[in-house]
């Protein structure tokens, strides 16, 4: 037996959050094998093996038997014989997220009373989910070729067909298992960590949390309509992410605008495959909002000035007018602004106006003169001078460049859609 490969397999399953055990034969049941499921449901689990596919008397014969098994509760397990007296047990896990309707059918089939239904939903929501049957099957085949040798093993797929009458103890009060509790704690901690990242505008770190296997994968399905259920969780996420960006000192007007756009996108979802990409887009855009508009770290008065500038780029933003609006001495405001932002008020305002001009040139068909006015610089000559200094080209040249790129993309799309001549 290649212990290195078995140790690697343990680490792989650990990354997938699938429990693994080394079991010594003859087989003795341990409550950890099913994460406490049967112990919670049944007062006397002495006949526990009657409801499983587990039979390990003849795993080492002419050919080694590897078992992919599904028990009475539709939980999946993998059994790899290590030697005639030991085996490797991995599970329980599932291949597809549990659907409420299917779980209720399971409860009805096994005569599980209603007081256990919440526990069952929580249990299945926290089971590790293997994203691909074919991947796991291919991995086990490659592993078996190396460990046992090609042609010296047989992979069996067993599904429990027992008619064993499972008598559930009605006197027991079901409580969440330790694994369920831990999974929920991890999810809330992960969620809080992502919110902290959003509050800092740190998408790179937020992304590392989102790629963790447990990220929002342990959510209990509450509705039989899976898409509606996922939409509801996205709505909750949109609210949490908006509050996180607010914590990062972004003005409510920007938060409300993005939140509304995300809400519309959520309602337009038509398949489960769209859920995770949209969740990541939400986190990315709220982080970008913080990086672009956060006034965190500035004094209250400079926060107000920065927000006013961002919301009134087409207005009179001279030092004299801003000083009047905020009832401040001009020299004091000028010195305070330079100290906190590292730049002069005029330079900062011009920079924000040019950023706005770039956005409008990319999204609007208005004339350059009109865009200059919308950005608060009605003097076209001065606007052109500022734009060229910031971007290395005139606004006219910039628009031509955008148009040319758009035409090139259209040509590529059209060329790709044409049927080649026969």
Number of C-alpha atoms within 10 A of each C-alpha: 11 11 10 9 14 16 11 11 17 18 14 12 17 13 13 17 18 20 21 21 14 14 18 14 13 10 15 8 13 11 12 16 17 17 19 16 17 17 17 20 22 17 14 12 16 9 10 14 13 17 17 21 20 18 11 18 12 11 22 16 11 10 14 21 19 22 22 19 21 22 18 19 17 16 18 19 24 19 24 21 21 21 14 15 15 16 20 18 18 22 23 25 23 21 14 12 20 18 18 20 14 11 18 17 12 16 17 12 9 17 13 20 12 12 12 18 16 14 19 23 19 21 20 25 22 22 25 23 22 18 13 10 12 9 11 13 13 11 13 18 17 13 16 21 14 13 17 16 11 12 10 14 20 16 17 12 12 16 16 16 12 12 10 12 10 17 14 18 15 14 8 13 10 17 13 16 17 11 15 20 15 13 20 20 12 16 18 14 13 19 20 15 15 26 26 19 25 30 27 21 26 20 21 11 14 23 15 11 17 18 10 13 15 21 18 18 16 22 20 21 20 16 14 14 12 18 18 18 16 22 20 16 18 21 17 12 18 22 13 16 27 27 19 25 31 20 17 26 19 25 22 13 11 18 18 12 10 18 19 13 11 20 15 11 13 22 14 11 16 12 11 14 10 14 18 14 10 16 18 15 13 22 27 18 18 31 28 18 23 27 19 11 18 24 20 15 12 15 12 11 13 17 18 14 20 22 16 16 20 15 13 15 19 16 15 13 20 12 17 15 13 19 18 12 12 12 10 14 13 15 12 10 21 18 13 17 21 13 11 13 14 10 13 16 23 12 10 16 18 20 15 15 25 23 15 19 23 17 12 17 18 13 9 11 11 12 11 19 16 14 23 26 18 19 22 22 23 15 11 15 12 12 25 20 14 20 23 17 11 14 13 12 15 17 23 14 12 18 17 12 12 14 13 12 12 12 12 12 12 12 12 11 11 10 11 10 9 8 7 7 4 3
